[in-house]
Amino acid sequence: MEQEQKELSEVSEQIRAEAKTARAKKLKQYFSATRIAYMALFTALSYVIGLFDFSLLPGTPVDFLKLDFSNVFVMIGGFSLGPIAGTVIAVLKELLHALTVGKTAFVGEFANILFVLPYLLVPSIIYKKHKNIKTVLWTLAVGCAGACLISMPVNYFLNFPAFAVAFGGTWESGKTLFVNVWYWALLFNVIKTVSVSVVVLLLYKPLSILIKKTAERFEVKKRVVRETK
């Protein structure tokens, strides 16, 4: 009986070890040198572009909400490199922003991550299995709707209170402000997501072709190096 239990334990350990090895191998394959290089490039581009923001609705109660196109390269990263890569780009971009020019003690950046996730994940996950322009169009539309929907609680509980505190107000005053101007905030997010989506549609195809060609060349070089060893 003890021998059977010992053998069973050894088999279980072997299965766990093999599963761990398989996961590590899969992770290594996913985060290839080419993919990491493009993730770094898209993160840098997203961060730099995010510095050039501007008021989208000046003269309104939400003129402090700024439009930027940093999420363009987050979305392109999601489409071309996969949803995990896109998520990493989004998180790193917001982390860099918080550490350099952020004014809300990471709260605003965290809210931006929550805002962009449905916008990013819906299109990029579905696109993995159905790669065509129709998929891009309707999934971007769904992503825009999802982002605008989740922006309501995110703005109420995080964004508006964080901005209120950053500029001398209180957390509760931020919530109260959002209740009074939620329709302006919703309009802002509709325009923002649609604008970003239009730019993504303009840039995605040429960039995806470049990424594919670069990845193919890199794989060829890797095979040559392996064969010469």
Biotite code that builds the C-alpha atoms (Angstrom):
import biotite.structure as struc

atoms = struc.array([
    struc.Atom([0.000, 0.000, 0.000], chain_id="A", res_id=1, res_name="MET", atom_name="CA", element="C"),
    struc.Atom([2.783, 2.372, 0.935], chain_id="A", res_id=2, res_name="GLU", atom_name="CA", element="C"),
    struc.Atom([4.642, 1.441, -2.243], chain_id="A", res_id=3, res_name="GLN", atom_name="CA", element="C"),
    struc.Atom([1.578, 2.225, -4.372], chain_id="A", res_id=4, res_name="GLU", atom_name="CA", element="C"),
    struc.Atom([1.154, 5.591, -2.660], chain_id="A", res_id=5, res_name="GLN", atom_name="CA", element="C"),
    struc.Atom([4.817, 6.356, -3.217], chain_id="A", res_id=6, res_name="LYS", atom_name="CA", element="C"),
    struc.Atom([4.576, 5.474, -6.914], chain_id="A", res_id=7, res_name="GLU", atom_name="CA", element="C"),
    struc.Atom([1.398, 7.516, -7.247], chain_id="A", res_id=8, res_name="LEU", atom_name="CA", element="C"),
    struc.Atom([3.125, 10.467, -5.586], chain_id="A", res_id=9, res_name="SER", atom_name="CA", element="C"),
    struc.Atom([6.094, 10.149, -7.944], chain_id="A", res_id=10, res_name="GLU", atom_name="CA", element="C"),
    struc.Atom([3.810, 10.033, -10.976], chain_id="A", res_id=11, res_name="VAL", atom_name="CA", element="C"),
    struc.Atom([1.954, 13.122, -9.735], chain_id="A", res_id=12, res_name="SER", atom_name="CA", element="C"),
    struc.Atom([5.233, 14.971, -9.220], chain_id="A", res_id=13, res_name="GLU", atom_name="CA", element="C"),
    struc.Atom([6.360, 14.003, -12.707], chain_id="A", res_id=14, res_name="GLN", atom_name="CA", element="C"),
    struc.Atom([3.103, 15.224, -14.232], chain_id="A", res_id=15, res_name="ILE", atom_name="CA", element="C"),
    struc.Atom([3.364, 18.526, -12.364], chain_id="A", res_id=16, res_name="ARG", atom_name="CA", element="C"),
    struc.Atom([6.994, 18.928, -13.432], chain_id="A", res_id=17, res_name="ALA", atom_name="CA", element="C"),
    struc.Atom([6.123, 18.230, -17.073], chain_id="A", res_id=18, res_name="GLU", atom_name="CA", element="C"),
    struc.Atom([3.207, 20.674, -16.925], chain_id="A", res_id=19, res_name="ALA", atom_name="CA", element="C"),
    struc.Atom([5.458, 23.321, -15.392], chain_id="A", res_id=20, res_name="LYS", atom_name="CA", element="C"),
    struc.Atom([8.071, 22.754, -18.081], chain_id="A", res_id=21, res_name="THR", atom_name="CA", element="C"),
    struc.Atom([5.433, 22.968, -20.816], chain_id="A", res_id=22, res_name="ALA", atom_name="CA", element="C"),
    struc.Atom([4.086, 26.254, -19.394], chain_id="A", res_id=23, res_name="ARG", atom_name="CA", element="C"),
    struc.Atom([7.594, 27.699, -19.165], chain_id="A", res_id=24, res_name="ALA", atom_name="CA", element="C"),
    struc.Atom([8.321, 26.651, -22.759], chain_id="A", res_id=25, res_name="LYS", atom_name="CA", element="C"),
    struc.Atom([5.063, 28.131, -24.002], chain_id="A", res_id=26, res_name="LYS", atom_name="CA", element="C"),
    struc.Atom([5.737, 31.370, -22.119], chain_id="A", res_id=27, res_name="LEU", atom_name="CA", element="C"),
    struc.Atom([9.244, 31.560, -23.579], chain_id="A", res_id=28, res_name="LYS", atom_name="CA", element="C"),
    struc.Atom([7.890, 30.997, -27.074], chain_id="A", res_id=29, res_name="GLN", atom_name="CA", element="C"),
    struc.Atom([5.263, 33.699, -26.610], chain_id="A", res_id=30, res_name="TYR", atom_name="CA", element="C"),
    struc.Atom([7.696, 36.296, -25.284], chain_id="A", res_id=31, res_name="PHE", atom_name="CA", element="C"),
    struc.Atom([10.140, 35.896, -28.127], chain_id="A", res_id=32, res_name="SER", atom_name="CA", element="C"),
    struc.Atom([12.860, 38.469, -28.737], chain_id="A", res_id=33, res_name="ALA", atom_name="CA", element="C"),
    struc.Atom([10.897, 39.940, -31.642], chain_id="A", res_id=34, res_name="THR", atom_name="CA", element="C"),
    struc.Atom([7.677, 40.249, -29.648], chain_id="A", res_id=35, res_name="ARG", atom_name="CA", element="C"),
    struc.Atom([9.482, 41.797, -26.668], chain_id="A", res_id=36, res_name="ILE", atom_name="CA", element="C"),
    struc.Atom([11.194, 44.301, -28.979], chain_id="A", res_id=37, res_name="ALA", atom_name="CA", element="C"),
    struc.Atom([7.870, 45.381, -30.478], chain_id="A", res_id=38, res_name="TYR", atom_name="CA", element="C"),
    struc.Atom([6.245, 45.538, -27.047], chain_id="A", res_id=39, res_name="MET", atom_name="CA", element="C"),
    struc.Atom([9.032, 47.856, -25.888], chain_id="A", res_id=40, res_name="ALA", atom_name="CA", element="C"),
    struc.Atom([8.677, 49.975, -29.033], chain_id="A", res_id=41, res_name="LEU", atom_name="CA", element="C"),
    struc.Atom([4.888, 50.261, -28.728], chain_id="A", res_id=42, res_name="PHE", atom_name="CA", element="C"),
    struc.Atom([5.169, 51.053, -25.017], chain_id="A", res_id=43, res_name="THR", atom_name="CA", element="C"),
    struc.Atom([7.626, 53.864, -25.734], chain_id="A", res_id=44, res_name="ALA", atom_name="CA", element="C"),
    struc.Atom([5.473, 55.246, -28.560], chain_id="A", res_id=45, res_name="LEU", atom_name="CA", element="C"),
    struc.Atom([2.334, 55.077, -26.413], chain_id="A", res_id=46, res_name="SER", atom_name="CA", element="C"),
    struc.Atom([4.065, 56.887, -23.562], chain_id="A", res_id=47, res_name="TYR", atom_name="CA", element="C"),
    struc.Atom([5.480, 59.665, -25.758], chain_id="A", res_id=48, res_name="VAL", atom_name="CA", element="C"),
    struc.Atom([2.223, 60.201, -27.645], chain_id="A", res_id=49, res_name="ILE", atom_name="CA", element="C"),
    struc.Atom([0.370, 60.300, -24.321], chain_id="A", res_id=50, res_name="GLY", atom_name="CA", element="C"),
    struc.Atom([2.345, 63.401, -23.351], chain_id="A", res_id=51, res_name="LEU", atom_name="CA", element="C"),
    struc.Atom([0.678, 65.358, -26.168], chain_id="A", res_id=52, res_name="PHE", atom_name="CA", element="C"),
    struc.Atom([-2.821, 65.494, -24.754], chain_id="A", res_id=53, res_name="ASP", atom_name="CA", element="C"),
    struc.Atom([-5.368, 68.271, -25.182], chain_id="A", res_id=54, res_name="PHE", atom_name="CA", element="C"),
    struc.Atom([-8.783, 69.264, -23.920], chain_id="A", res_id=55, res_name="SER", atom_name="CA", element="C"),
    struc.Atom([-11.443, 67.708, -26.102], chain_id="A", res_id=56, res_name="LEU", atom_name="CA", element="C"),
    struc.Atom([-14.438, 69.677, -24.804], chain_id="A", res_id=57, res_name="LEU", atom_name="CA", element="C"),
    struc.Atom([-13.132, 73.120, -23.805], chain_id="A", res_id=58, res_name="PRO", atom_name="CA", element="C"),
    struc.Atom([-15.613, 75.395, -22.103], chain_id="A", res_id=59, res_name="GLY", atom_name="CA", element="C"),
    struc.Atom([-17.565, 72.465, -20.633], chain_id="A", res_id=60, res_name="THR", atom_name="CA", element="C"),
    struc.Atom([-17.535, 71.153, -17.034], chain_id="A", res_id=61, res_name="PRO", atom_name="CA", element="C"),
    struc.Atom([-15.221, 68.335, -18.177], chain_id="A", res_id=62, res_name="VAL", atom_name="CA", element="C"),
    struc.Atom([-12.604, 70.442, -19.970], chain_id="A", res_id=63, res_name="ASP", atom_name="CA", element="C"),
    struc.Atom([-9.993, 68.871, -17.661], chain_id="A", res_id=64, res_name="PHE", atom_name="CA", element="C"),
    struc.Atom([-10.498, 65.514, -19.417], chain_id="A", res_id=65, res_name="LEU", atom_name="CA", element="C"),
    struc.Atom([-7.746, 65.224, -21.992], chain_id="A", res_id=66, res_name="LYS", atom_name="CA", element="C"),
    struc.Atom([-7.699, 63.353, -25.274], chain_id="A", res_id=67, res_name="LEU", atom_name="CA", element="C"),
    struc.Atom([-4.521, 61.633, -26.389], chain_id="A", res_id=68, res_name="ASP", atom_name="CA", element="C"),
    struc.Atom([-3.810, 58.870, -28.881], chain_id="A", res_id=69, res_name="PHE", atom_name="CA", element="C"),
    struc.Atom([-1.547, 56.701, -26.716], chain_id="A", res_id=70, res_name="SER", atom_name="CA", element="C"),
    struc.Atom([-4.004, 53.805, -26.869], chain_id="A", res_id=71, res_name="ASN", atom_name="CA", element="C"),
    struc.Atom([-3.535, 53.577, -30.637], chain_id="A", res_id=72, res_name="VAL", atom_name="CA", element="C"),
    struc.Atom([-0.339, 51.573, -30.166], chain_id="A", res_id=73, res_name="PHE", atom_name="CA", element="C"),
    struc.Atom([-1.878, 49.626, -27.291], chain_id="A", res_id=74, res_name="VAL", atom_name="CA", element="C"),
    struc.Atom([-4.588, 48.468, -29.690], chain_id="A", res_id=75, res_name="MET", atom_name="CA", element="C"),
    struc.Atom([-2.153, 47.808, -32.540], chain_id="A", res_id=76, res_name="ILE", atom_name="CA", element="C"),
    struc.Atom([-0.047, 45.782, -30.107], chain_id="A", res_id=77, res_name="GLY", atom_name="CA", element="C"),
    struc.Atom([-3.114, 43.796, -29.109], chain_id="A", res_id=78, res_name="GLY", atom_name="CA", element="C"),
    struc.Atom([-4.086, 43.046, -32.701], chain_id="A", res_id=79, res_name="PHE", atom_name="CA", element="C"),
    struc.Atom([-0.606, 42.252, -34.015], chain_id="A", res_id=80, res_name="SER", atom_name="CA", element="C"),
    struc.Atom([1.068, 40.684, -30.957], chain_id="A", res_id=81, res_name="LEU", atom_name="CA", element="C"),
    struc.Atom([-1.898, 39.284, -29.029], chain_id="A", res_id=82, res_name="GLY", atom_name="CA", element="C"),
    struc.Atom([-4.097, 40.343, -26.092], chain_id="A", res_id=83, res_name="PRO", atom_name="CA", element="C"),
    struc.Atom([-1.475, 39.507, -23.443], chain_id="A", res_id=84, res_name="ILE", atom_name="CA", element="C"),
    struc.Atom([1.110, 41.680, -25.176], chain_id="A", res_id=85, res_name="ALA", atom_name="CA", element="C"),
    struc.Atom([-1.443, 44.463, -25.569], chain_id="A", res_id=86, res_name="GLY", atom_name="CA", element="C"),
    struc.Atom([-2.252, 44.322, -21.860], chain_id="A", res_id=87, res_name="THR", atom_name="CA", element="C"),
    struc.Atom([1.447, 44.469, -20.951], chain_id="A", res_id=88, res_name="VAL", atom_name="CA", element="C"),
    struc.Atom([1.884, 47.523, -23.201], chain_id="A", res_id=89, res_name="ILE", atom_name="CA", element="C"),
    struc.Atom([-1.113, 49.258, -21.609], chain_id="A", res_id=90, res_name="ALA", atom_name="CA", element="C"),
    struc.Atom([0.114, 48.594, -18.060], chain_id="A", res_id=91, res_name="VAL", atom_name="CA", element="C"),
    struc.Atom([3.721, 49.621, -18.760], chain_id="A", res_id=92, res_name="LEU", atom_name="CA", element="C"),
    struc.Atom([2.592, 52.795, -20.511], chain_id="A", res_id=93, res_name="LYS", atom_name="CA", element="C"),
    struc.Atom([0.474, 53.842, -17.540], chain_id="A", res_id=94, res_name="GLU", atom_name="CA", element="C"),
    struc.Atom([3.230, 52.902, -15.085], chain_id="A", res_id=95, res_name="LEU", atom_name="CA", element="C"),
    struc.Atom([5.719, 55.111, -16.941], chain_id="A", res_id=96, res_name="LEU", atom_name="CA", element="C"),
    struc.Atom([3.181, 57.936, -16.962], chain_id="A", res_id=97, res_name="HIS", atom_name="CA", element="C"),
    struc.Atom([2.556, 57.611, -13.238], chain_id="A", res_id=98, res_name="ALA", atom_name="CA", element="C"),
    struc.Atom([6.268, 57.602, -12.402], chain_id="A", res_id=99, res_name="LEU", atom_name="CA", element="C"),
    struc.Atom([7.113, 60.623, -14.562], chain_id="A", res_id=100, res_name="THR", atom_name="CA", element="C"),
    struc.Atom([4.216, 63.059, -14.975], chain_id="A", res_id=101, res_name="VAL", atom_name="CA", element="C"),
    struc.Atom([1.347, 61.512, -13.024], chain_id="A", res_id=102, res_name="GLY", atom_name="CA", element="C"),
    struc.Atom([-0.487, 63.685, -10.482], chain_id="A", res_id=103, res_name="LYS", atom_name="CA", element="C"),
    struc.Atom([-2.999, 61.264, -8.976], chain_id="A", res_id=104, res_name="THR", atom_name="CA", element="C"),
    struc.Atom([-0.726, 58.827, -7.069], chain_id="A", res_id=105, res_name="ALA", atom_name="CA", element="C"),
    struc.Atom([-1.324, 55.993, -9.595], chain_id="A", res_id=106, res_name="PHE", atom_name="CA", element="C"),
    struc.Atom([-5.126, 56.232, -9.169], chain_id="A", res_id=107, res_name="VAL", atom_name="CA", element="C"),
    struc.Atom([-5.763, 57.932, -12.509], chain_id="A", res_id=108, res_name="GLY", atom_name="CA", element="C"),
    struc.Atom([-3.425, 55.535, -14.295], chain_id="A", res_id=109, res_name="GLU", atom_name="CA", element="C"),
    struc.Atom([-5.117, 52.531, -12.669], chain_id="A", res_id=110, res_name="PHE", atom_name="CA", element="C"),
    struc.Atom([-8.479, 53.893, -13.798], chain_id="A", res_id=111, res_name="ALA", atom_name="CA", element="C"),
    struc.Atom([-7.126, 54.243, -17.347], chain_id="A", res_id=112, res_name="ASN", atom_name="CA", element="C"),
    struc.Atom([-6.059, 50.582, -17.316], chain_id="A", res_id=113, res_name="ILE", atom_name="CA", element="C"),
    struc.Atom([-9.549, 49.517, -16.240], chain_id="A", res_id=114, res_name="LEU", atom_name="CA", element="C"),
    struc.Atom([-10.995, 51.722, -18.968], chain_id="A", res_id=115, res_name="PHE", atom_name="CA", element="C"),
    struc.Atom([-8.821, 50.368, -21.769], chain_id="A", res_id=116, res_name="VAL", atom_name="CA", element="C"),
    struc.Atom([-9.061, 46.642, -20.939], chain_id="A", res_id=117, res_name="LEU", atom_name="CA", element="C"),
    struc.Atom([-12.520, 45.961, -22.446], chain_id="A", res_id=118, res_name="PRO", atom_name="CA", element="C"),
    struc.Atom([-11.626, 48.178, -25.401], chain_id="A", res_id=119, res_name="TYR", atom_name="CA", element="C"),
    struc.Atom([-8.438, 46.149, -25.935], chain_id="A", res_id=120, res_name="LEU", atom_name="CA", element="C"),
    struc.Atom([-9.376, 42.592, -25.011], chain_id="A", res_id=121, res_name="LEU", atom_name="CA", element="C"),
    struc.Atom([-12.658, 42.150, -26.890], chain_id="A", res_id=122, res_name="VAL", atom_name="CA", element="C"),
    struc.Atom([-11.186, 42.949, -30.339], chain_id="A", res_id=123, res_name="PRO", atom_name="CA", element="C"),
    struc.Atom([-7.760, 41.351, -29.830], chain_id="A", res_id=124, res_name="SER", atom_name="CA", element="C"),
    struc.Atom([-9.071, 38.041, -28.442], chain_id="A", res_id=125, res_name="ILE", atom_name="CA", element="C"),
    struc.Atom([-11.670, 37.564, -31.180], chain_id="A", res_id=126, res_name="ILE", atom_name="CA", element="C"),
    struc.Atom([-9.235, 38.708, -33.871], chain_id="A", res_id=127, res_name="TYR", atom_name="CA", element="C"),
    struc.Atom([-6.870, 35.834, -32.991], chain_id="A", res_id=128, res_name="LYS", atom_name="CA", element="C"),
    struc.Atom([-9.370, 33.371, -34.493], chain_id="A", res_id=129, res_name="LYS", atom_name="CA", element="C"),
    struc.Atom([-11.044, 35.531, -37.137], chain_id="A", res_id=130, res_name="HIS", atom_name="CA", element="C"),
    struc.Atom([-8.479, 37.721, -38.878], chain_id="A", res_id=131, res_name="LYS", atom_name="CA", element="C"),
    struc.Atom([-10.358, 39.904, -41.319], chain_id="A", res_id=132, res_name="ASN", atom_name="CA", element="C"),
    struc.Atom([-11.430, 43.512, -41.641], chain_id="A", res_id=133, res_name="ILE", atom_name="CA", element="C"),
    struc.Atom([-15.046, 42.753, -40.728], chain_id="A", res_id=134, res_name="LYS", atom_name="CA", element="C"),
    struc.Atom([-13.881, 41.319, -37.416], chain_id="A", res_id=135, res_name="THR", atom_name="CA", element="C"),
    struc.Atom([-11.760, 44.399, -36.753], chain_id="A", res_id=136, res_name="VAL", atom_name="CA", element="C"),
    struc.Atom([-14.661, 46.743, -37.483], chain_id="A", res_id=137, res_name="LEU", atom_name="CA", element="C"),
    struc.Atom([-17.369, 45.111, -35.400], chain_id="A", res_id=138, res_name="TRP", atom_name="CA", element="C"),
    struc.Atom([-15.096, 44.162, -32.501], chain_id="A", res_id=139, res_name="THR", atom_name="CA", element="C"),
    struc.Atom([-13.766, 47.718, -32.312], chain_id="A", res_id=140, res_name="LEU", atom_name="CA", element="C"),
    struc.Atom([-17.374, 48.903, -32.156], chain_id="A", res_id=141, res_name="ALA", atom_name="CA", element="C"),
    struc.Atom([-18.075, 46.447, -29.324], chain_id="A", res_id=142, res_name="VAL", atom_name="CA", element="C"),
    struc.Atom([-14.831, 47.490, -27.619], chain_id="A", res_id=143, res_name="GLY", atom_name="CA", element="C"),
    struc.Atom([-15.847, 51.158, -27.811], chain_id="A", res_id=144, res_name="CYS", atom_name="CA", element="C"),
    struc.Atom([-19.223, 50.358, -26.287], chain_id="A", res_id=145, res_name="ALA", atom_name="CA", element="C"),
    struc.Atom([-17.630, 48.271, -23.536], chain_id="A", res_id=146, res_name="GLY", atom_name="CA", element="C"),
    struc.Atom([-15.098, 50.985, -22.719], chain_id="A", res_id=147, res_name="ALA", atom_name="CA", element="C"),
    struc.Atom([-17.784, 53.660, -22.543], chain_id="A", res_id=148, res_name="CYS", atom_name="CA", element="C"),
    struc.Atom([-19.938, 51.448, -20.352], chain_id="A", res_id=149, res_name="LEU", atom_name="CA", element="C"),
    struc.Atom([-17.196, 50.660, -17.849], chain_id="A", res_id=150, res_name="ILE", atom_name="CA", element="C"),
    struc.Atom([-16.074, 54.293, -17.859], chain_id="A", res_id=151, res_name="SER", atom_name="CA", element="C"),
    struc.Atom([-19.165, 55.216, -15.870], chain_id="A", res_id=152, res_name="MET", atom_name="CA", element="C"),
    struc.Atom([-18.332, 53.378, -12.625], chain_id="A", res_id=153, res_name="PRO", atom_name="CA", element="C"),
    struc.Atom([-14.586, 53.933, -13.154], chain_id="A", res_id=154, res_name="VAL", atom_name="CA", element="C"),
    struc.Atom([-15.100, 57.692, -13.467], chain_id="A", res_id=155, res_name="ASN", atom_name="CA", element="C"),
    struc.Atom([-17.435, 57.798, -10.488], chain_id="A", res_id=156, res_name="TYR", atom_name="CA", element="C"),
    struc.Atom([-15.320, 55.730, -8.104], chain_id="A", res_id=157, res_name="PHE", atom_name="CA", element="C"),
    struc.Atom([-11.791, 56.571, -9.292], chain_id="A", res_id=158, res_name="LEU", atom_name="CA", element="C"),
    struc.Atom([-11.110, 59.115, -12.033], chain_id="A", res_id=159, res_name="ASN", atom_name="CA", element="C"),
    struc.Atom([-13.165, 62.110, -10.926], chain_id="A", res_id=160, res_name="PHE", atom_name="CA", element="C"),
    struc.Atom([-12.368, 61.700, -7.192], chain_id="A", res_id=161, res_name="PRO", atom_name="CA", element="C"),
    struc.Atom([-8.643, 61.302, -7.993], chain_id="A", res_id=162, res_name="ALA", atom_name="CA", element="C"),
    struc.Atom([-8.575, 64.458, -10.110], chain_id="A", res_id=163, res_name="PHE", atom_name="CA", element="C"),
    struc.Atom([-10.534, 66.348, -7.442], chain_id="A", res_id=164, res_name="ALA", atom_name="CA", element="C"),
    struc.Atom([-7.996, 65.395, -4.767], chain_id="A", res_id=165, res_name="VAL", atom_name="CA", element="C"),
    struc.Atom([-5.064, 66.187, -7.099], chain_id="A", res_id=166, res_name="ALA", atom_name="CA", element="C"),
    struc.Atom([-6.338, 69.743, -7.529], chain_id="A", res_id=167, res_name="PHE", atom_name="CA", element="C"),
    struc.Atom([-7.221, 70.500, -3.923], chain_id="A", res_id=168, res_name="GLY", atom_name="CA", element="C"),
    struc.Atom([-10.720, 69.045, -3.638], chain_id="A", res_id=169, res_name="GLY", atom_name="CA", element="C"),
    struc.Atom([-12.034, 66.008, -1.787], chain_id="A", res_id=170, res_name="THR", atom_name="CA", element="C"),
    struc.Atom([-12.839, 62.469, -2.849], chain_id="A", res_id=171, res_name="TRP", atom_name="CA", element="C"),
    struc.Atom([-16.565, 63.014, -2.294], chain_id="A", res_id=172, res_name="GLU", atom_name="CA", element="C"),
    struc.Atom([-16.577, 66.282, -4.233], chain_id="A", res_id=173, res_name="SER", atom_name="CA", element="C"),
    struc.Atom([-15.198, 64.365, -7.210], chain_id="A", res_id=174, res_name="GLY", atom_name="CA", element="C"),
    struc.Atom([-18.059, 61.885, -7.028], chain_id="A", res_id=175, res_name="LYS", atom_name="CA", element="C"),
    struc.Atom([-20.572, 64.698, -6.780], chain_id="A", res_id=176, res_name="THR", atom_name="CA", element="C"),
    struc.Atom([-19.073, 66.415, -9.807], chain_id="A", res_id=177, res_name="LEU", atom_name="CA", element="C"),
    struc.Atom([-19.376, 63.242, -11.872], chain_id="A", res_id=178, res_name="PHE", atom_name="CA", element="C"),
    struc.Atom([-23.054, 62.824, -10.940], chain_id="A", res_id=179, res_name="VAL", atom_name="CA", element="C"),
    struc.Atom([-23.680, 66.353, -12.195], chain_id="A", res_id=180, res_name="ASN", atom_name="CA", element="C"),
    struc.Atom([-21.769, 66.034, -15.479], chain_id="A", res_id=181, res_name="VAL", atom_name="CA", element="C"),
    struc.Atom([-21.850, 62.309, -16.315], chain_id="A", res_id=182, res_name="TRP", atom_name="CA", element="C"),
    struc.Atom([-23.352, 62.942, -19.762], chain_id="A", res_id=183, res_name="TYR", atom_name="CA", element="C"),
    struc.Atom([-20.399, 65.167, -20.703], chain_id="A", res_id=184, res_name="TRP", atom_name="CA", element="C"),
    struc.Atom([-17.983, 62.497, -19.495], chain_id="A", res_id=185, res_name="ALA", atom_name="CA", element="C"),
    struc.Atom([-19.801, 59.851, -21.519], chain_id="A", res_id=186, res_name="LEU", atom_name="CA", element="C"),
    struc.Atom([-19.689, 62.050, -24.633], chain_id="A", res_id=187, res_name="LEU", atom_name="CA", element="C"),
    struc.Atom([-15.956, 62.547, -24.084], chain_id="A", res_id=188, res_name="PHE", atom_name="CA", element="C"),
    struc.Atom([-15.340, 58.787, -23.925], chain_id="A", res_id=189, res_name="ASN", atom_name="CA", element="C"),
    struc.Atom([-17.458, 58.105, -27.007], chain_id="A", res_id=190, res_name="VAL", atom_name="CA", element="C"),
    struc.Atom([-15.476, 60.649, -29.042], chain_id="A", res_id=191, res_name="ILE", atom_name="CA", element="C"),
    struc.Atom([-12.168, 59.411, -27.598], chain_id="A", res_id=192, res_name="LYS", atom_name="CA", element="C"),
    struc.Atom([-12.692, 55.717, -28.350], chain_id="A", res_id=193, res_name="THR", atom_name="CA", element="C"),
    struc.Atom([-14.064, 56.379, -31.832], chain_id="A", res_id=194, res_name="VAL", atom_name="CA", element="C"),
    struc.Atom([-11.151, 58.719, -32.639], chain_id="A", res_id=195, res_name="SER", atom_name="CA", element="C"),
    struc.Atom([-8.583, 56.182, -31.451], chain_id="A", res_id=196, res_name="VAL", atom_name="CA", element="C"),
    struc.Atom([-10.336, 53.435, -33.417], chain_id="A", res_id=197, res_name="SER", atom_name="CA", element="C"),
    struc.Atom([-10.207, 55.452, -36.650], chain_id="A", res_id=198, res_name="VAL", atom_name="CA", element="C"),
    struc.Atom([-6.439, 55.972, -36.265], chain_id="A", res_id=199, res_name="VAL", atom_name="CA", element="C"),
    struc.Atom([-5.971, 52.268, -35.462], chain_id="A", res_id=200, res_name="VAL", atom_name="CA", element="C"),
    struc.Atom([-7.779, 51.336, -38.674], chain_id="A", res_id=201, res_name="LEU", atom_name="CA", element="C"),
    struc.Atom([-5.523, 53.685, -40.667], chain_id="A", res_id=202, res_name="LEU", atom_name="CA", element="C"),
    struc.Atom([-2.250, 52.424, -39.175], chain_id="A", res_id=203, res_name="LEU", atom_name="CA", element="C"),
    struc.Atom([-2.851, 48.765, -38.386], chain_id="A", res_id=204, res_name="TYR", atom_name="CA", element="C"),
    struc.Atom([-2.464, 47.183, -41.822], chain_id="A", res_id=205, res_name="LYS", atom_name="CA", element="C"),
    struc.Atom([0.918, 48.686, -42.807], chain_id="A", res_id=206, res_name="PRO", atom_name="CA", element="C"),
    struc.Atom([2.326, 48.145, -39.313], chain_id="A", res_id=207, res_name="LEU", atom_name="CA", element="C"),
    struc.Atom([1.078, 44.545, -39.125], chain_id="A", res_id=208, res_name="SER", atom_name="CA", element="C"),
    struc.Atom([2.782, 43.778, -42.445], chain_id="A", res_id=209, res_name="ILE", atom_name="CA", element="C"),
    struc.Atom([6.045, 45.277, -41.140], chain_id="A", res_id=210, res_name="LEU", atom_name="CA", element="C"),
    struc.Atom([5.806, 43.257, -37.920], chain_id="A", res_id=211, res_name="ILE", atom_name="CA", element="C"),
    struc.Atom([5.138, 40.032, -39.812], chain_id="A", res_id=212, res_name="LYS", atom_name="CA", element="C"),
    struc.Atom([8.076, 40.544, -42.174], chain_id="A", res_id=213, res_name="LYS", atom_name="CA", element="C"),
    struc.Atom([10.416, 41.432, -39.293], chain_id="A", res_id=214, res_name="THR", atom_name="CA", element="C"),
    struc.Atom([9.348, 38.361, -37.323], chain_id="A", res_id=215, res_name="ALA", atom_name="CA", element="C"),
    struc.Atom([9.898, 36.109, -40.346], chain_id="A", res_id=216, res_name="GLU", atom_name="CA", element="C"),
    struc.Atom([13.400, 37.493, -40.938], chain_id="A", res_id=217, res_name="ARG", atom_name="CA", element="C"),
    struc.Atom([14.257, 37.071, -37.265], chain_id="A", res_id=218, res_name="PHE", atom_name="CA", element="C"),
    struc.Atom([13.118, 33.444, -37.307], chain_id="A", res_id=219, res_name="GLU", atom_name="CA", element="C"),
    struc.Atom([15.231, 32.781, -40.399], chain_id="A", res_id=220, res_name="VAL", atom_name="CA", element="C"),
    struc.Atom([18.284, 34.241, -38.680], chain_id="A", res_id=221, res_name="LYS", atom_name="CA", element="C"),
    struc.Atom([17.625, 32.078, -35.597], chain_id="A", res_id=222, res_name="LYS", atom_name="CA", element="C"),
    struc.Atom([17.443, 28.920, -37.718], chain_id="A", res_id=223, res_name="ARG", atom_name="CA", element="C"),
    struc.Atom([20.701, 29.821, -39.473], chain_id="A", res_id=224, res_name="VAL", atom_name="CA", element="C"),
    struc.Atom([22.444, 30.356, -36.149], chain_id="A", res_id=225, res_name="VAL", atom_name="CA", element="C"),
    struc.Atom([21.146, 27.033, -34.785], chain_id="A", res_id=226, res_name="ARG", atom_name="CA", element="C"),
    struc.Atom([22.227, 25.154, -37.917], chain_id="A", res_id=227, res_name="GLU", atom_name="CA", element="C"),
    struc.Atom([25.756, 26.589, -37.826], chain_id="A", res_id=228, res_name="THR", atom_name="CA", element="C"),
    struc.Atom([26.344, 25.556, -34.217], chain_id="A", res_id=229, res_name="LYS", atom_name="CA", element="C"),
])
